[in-house]
């Protein structure tokens, strides 16, 4: 590869082609490949490299705690989950339909792993996503009141294709936080799906969100287009014999 070609490939941000050019040129000469076949191989390699880079960026932006996958979930250890149902979710029909998914169950049964696995599927299929702990989300909502950035925060979260809110539970919330959360769910309603994990059944949400009438309105929207998965099974964190 000449210096001019190398410079042009770098300027065009075709680094993978630059990396493989000499190797593929030698292979073409050895195997009698046409220039068309050689360039097809180089362009294919560049395309795959760019797709991997984009996915890596999406995963980083999504703030996933760990790269859990649906394929690696310990189905045999968790009889409280219907594998067929979860794999159905993994087809991602719930994304364009803006259908929420709520995982309800005690600590350690795999709620976060399943939610994150579905988020990863969405990222792999070109959707933008975000994983956030409920406590961190409500802290950010409260902080946004001080600098009057609540609208900016809502705009950012409302645009996320798939939002995962993890560990909704007994939190000490102020009315202002509940109000912002209601606005968020209202703006995502029938537009984009939200995946929530919680150890509380719906009847207990008023205990930490307060404002019973507001909670009823919230749940009316959340559950209108929603798949509720109750996991009644053993903890996956228990020591294995």
C-alpha positions as CSV (number, residue, x, y, z in Angstrom):
1,X,0.0,0.0,0.0
2,X,1.4,3.4,-1.0
3,X,1.7,6.3,1.4
4,X,-1.0,8.1,-0.6
5,X,-3.5,5.3,-0.3
6,X,-2.7,5.0,3.4
7,X,-3.3,8.7,3.9
8,X,-6.6,8.7,2.0
9,X,-7.9,5.7,3.9
10,X,-7.0,7.4,7.2
11,X,-8.7,10.7,6.0
12,X,-11.8,8.8,5.1
13,X,-11.8,7.0,8.4
14,X,-11.4,3.6,6.8
15,X,-8.9,2.3,9.3
16,X,-9.9,-1.4,9.0
17,X,-9.3,-1.4,5.3
18,X,-5.9,0.2,5.8
19,X,-5.1,-2.5,8.4
20,X,-6.1,-5.3,6.1
21,X,-5.1,-3.9,2.7
22,X,-1.7,-5.5,2.2
23,X,-2.9,-8.8,3.6
24,X,-5.9,-8.9,1.3
25,X,-3.8,-7.8,-1.7
26,X,-1.4,-10.6,-1.1
27,X,-4.3,-13.1,-0.7
28,X,-5.8,-11.9,-4.0
29,X,-2.5,-12.4,-5.8
30,X,-2.1,-15.9,-4.3
31,X,-5.6,-17.1,-4.8
32,X,-6.2,-15.4,-8.1
33,X,-9.1,-13.2,-6.7
34,X,-10.3,-10.3,-8.8
35,X,-10.0,-6.7,-7.6
36,X,-13.7,-6.7,-7.2
37,X,-13.6,-9.7,-4.9
38,X,-10.7,-8.2,-2.9
39,X,-12.5,-4.9,-2.4
40,X,-15.7,-6.7,-1.4
41,X,-13.8,-8.5,1.3
42,X,-12.2,-5.2,2.5
43,X,-15.5,-3.3,2.5
44,X,-17.2,-6.1,4.3
45,X,-14.5,-6.1,7.0
46,X,-14.8,-2.3,7.3
47,X,-18.6,-2.5,7.6
48,X,-18.4,-5.2,10.4
49,X,-15.8,-3.1,12.2
50,X,-18.1,0.0,12.1
51,X,-21.1,-2.0,13.3
52,X,-19.1,-3.3,16.3
53,X,-17.8,0.1,17.1
54,X,-21.3,1.6,17.0
55,X,-22.6,-1.2,19.3
56,X,-19.8,-0.7,21.7
57,X,-20.7,3.0,21.8
58,X,-24.4,2.3,22.4
59,X,-23.5,-0.1,25.2
60,X,-21.3,2.5,26.8
61,X,-23.9,5.2,26.5
62,X,-26.6,2.8,28.0
63,X,-24.6,2.5,31.2
64,X,-25.2,-1.2,31.5
65,X,-23.9,-2.5,34.8
66,X,-22.8,-5.9,33.3
67,X,-23.2,-7.4,29.9
68,X,-25.9,-9.9,30.9
69,X,-27.5,-11.7,28.0
70,X,-30.7,-13.7,27.5
71,X,-28.7,-16.6,26.2
72,X,-26.6,-16.9,29.4
73,X,-29.5,-16.6,31.8
74,X,-29.5,-19.6,34.2
75,X,-32.9,-20.9,33.2
76,X,-32.6,-24.2,34.9
77,X,-31.8,-22.5,38.2
78,X,-34.8,-20.2,38.0
79,X,-38.1,-22.2,37.5
80,X,-40.0,-19.0,38.3
81,X,-39.4,-17.7,34.8
82,X,-41.0,-18.9,31.6
83,X,-38.2,-19.0,29.1
84,X,-40.5,-19.0,26.2
85,X,-42.1,-15.7,27.3
86,X,-38.7,-14.0,27.8
87,X,-37.4,-15.2,24.4
88,X,-40.6,-13.8,23.0
89,X,-39.8,-10.4,24.5
90,X,-36.3,-10.8,22.9
91,X,-37.9,-10.6,19.5
92,X,-38.4,-6.9,20.4
93,X,-41.9,-6.6,19.2
94,X,-42.6,-4.6,22.4
95,X,-40.3,-1.8,21.2
96,X,-42.3,-0.5,18.2
97,X,-45.5,-1.2,20.1
98,X,-44.3,0.8,23.1
99,X,-45.3,-2.0,25.5
100,X,-43.8,-1.8,29.0
101,X,-42.4,-4.7,30.8
102,X,-42.4,-4.9,34.6
103,X,-40.5,-7.6,36.5
104,X,-41.8,-8.1,40.0
105,X,-40.1,-10.4,42.5
106,X,-37.9,-10.6,45.6
107,X,-34.2,-9.8,45.6
108,X,-31.8,-12.0,43.7
109,X,-34.3,-13.9,41.4
110,X,-32.8,-12.5,38.2
111,X,-35.0,-9.4,37.4
112,X,-32.0,-7.2,36.6
113,X,-30.4,-9.8,34.5
114,X,-33.5,-10.3,32.4
115,X,-34.1,-6.6,32.0
116,X,-30.5,-6.0,31.0
117,X,-30.5,-8.9,28.6
118,X,-33.5,-7.4,26.8
119,X,-31.8,-4.0,26.8
120,X,-28.8,-5.5,25.2
121,X,-31.0,-7.2,22.5
122,X,-32.4,-3.8,21.7
123,X,-29.0,-2.2,21.5
124,X,-27.8,-4.9,19.2
125,X,-30.7,-4.2,16.9
126,X,-30.0,-0.5,16.5
127,X,-32.1,1.0,19.3
128,X,-30.8,3.5,21.8
129,X,-31.2,2.5,25.4
130,X,-30.4,3.5,29.0
131,X,-30.1,1.5,32.3
132,X,-30.5,3.5,35.5
133,X,-31.0,2.5,39.1
134,X,-34.2,3.9,40.5
135,X,-32.4,5.6,43.4
136,X,-30.0,7.3,41.0
137,X,-32.9,8.4,38.8
138,X,-34.8,10.0,41.6
139,X,-31.6,11.6,42.9
140,X,-31.0,13.1,39.5
141,X,-34.6,14.3,39.3
142,X,-34.3,16.0,42.7
143,X,-31.0,17.6,41.7
144,X,-32.6,19.0,38.5
145,X,-34.9,21.1,40.6
146,X,-32.0,23.1,42.0
147,X,-30.7,24.2,38.7
148,X,-34.1,24.2,36.9
149,X,-33.0,21.5,34.5
150,X,-35.9,19.2,35.0
151,X,-37.3,19.9,31.5
152,X,-33.9,19.0,29.9
153,X,-33.7,15.8,32.0
154,X,-37.2,14.8,30.9
155,X,-36.5,15.5,27.3
156,X,-33.4,13.3,27.4
157,X,-35.1,10.4,29.1
158,X,-38.3,10.6,27.1
159,X,-36.3,10.2,23.8
160,X,-34.6,7.0,24.9
161,X,-35.9,4.1,22.8
162,X,-35.7,1.6,25.7
163,X,-35.4,2.8,29.3
164,X,-34.6,0.3,32.1
165,X,-35.4,1.5,35.6
166,X,-33.9,-1.0,38.1
167,X,-34.8,-1.6,41.7
168,X,-37.9,0.4,42.2
169,X,-38.6,-0.1,45.9
170,X,-38.9,1.5,49.2
171,X,-37.3,4.9,48.5
172,X,-37.6,8.1,50.5
173,X,-39.1,10.4,48.0
174,X,-40.2,14.0,48.0
175,X,-43.5,15.0,46.2
176,X,-41.4,16.9,43.6
177,X,-39.6,13.7,42.6
178,X,-42.9,11.8,42.3
179,X,-44.3,14.6,40.1
180,X,-41.2,14.5,37.7
181,X,-41.4,10.7,37.5
182,X,-45.1,10.9,36.6
183,X,-44.3,13.4,33.9
184,X,-41.6,11.1,32.5
185,X,-43.9,8.1,32.3
186,X,-46.7,10.3,30.9
187,X,-44.3,11.4,28.1
188,X,-43.2,7.9,27.3
189,X,-46.7,6.5,27.4
190,X,-47.6,4.9,24.1
191,X,-44.4,6.3,22.5
192,X,-41.5,4.3,23.9
193,X,-41.3,1.3,26.2
194,X,-40.0,1.2,29.8
195,X,-38.7,-1.8,31.6
196,X,-39.0,-1.7,35.4
197,X,-37.7,-4.1,38.0
198,X,-39.2,-4.0,41.5
199,X,-39.7,-6.1,44.6
200,X,-43.1,-4.4,45.2
201,X,-46.4,-5.3,43.8
202,X,-48.5,-2.5,42.2
203,X,-50.6,-2.2,45.3
204,X,-47.6,-1.1,47.3
205,X,-46.3,1.6,45.0
206,X,-48.3,4.3,46.8
207,X,-46.3,3.6,49.9
208,X,-43.1,5.0,48.5
209,X,-44.4,7.3,45.7
210,X,-47.1,8.9,47.9
211,X,-50.0,10.8,46.4
212,X,-52.5,8.0,45.9
213,X,-54.4,9.7,43.1
214,X,-51.2,10.4,41.2
215,X,-50.0,6.9,41.6
216,X,-53.3,5.6,40.3
217,X,-52.9,7.8,37.2
218,X,-49.3,6.6,36.8
219,X,-50.2,2.9,37.0
220,X,-53.1,3.4,34.6
221,X,-50.7,4.5,32.0
222,X,-47.9,2.1,32.9
223,X,-50.1,-1.0,32.9
224,X,-52.2,-0.1,29.9
225,X,-49.8,-1.5,27.4
226,X,-47.7,-3.7,29.7
227,X,-46.4,-7.2,30.3
228,X,-46.1,-7.9,34.0
229,X,-43.8,-10.8,34.9
230,X,-44.0,-12.0,38.5
231,X,-41.0,-14.2,39.4
232,X,-41.7,-16.6,42.3
233,X,-38.6,-18.6,42.5
234,X,-35.3,-19.1,44.4
235,X,-32.6,-16.5,44.7
236,X,-29.8,-17.0,42.2
237,X,-27.4,-15.5,44.7
238,X,-27.7,-18.4,47.1
239,X,-24.6,-20.5,47.5
240,X,-24.6,-23.5,45.1
241,X,-24.2,-26.9,46.6
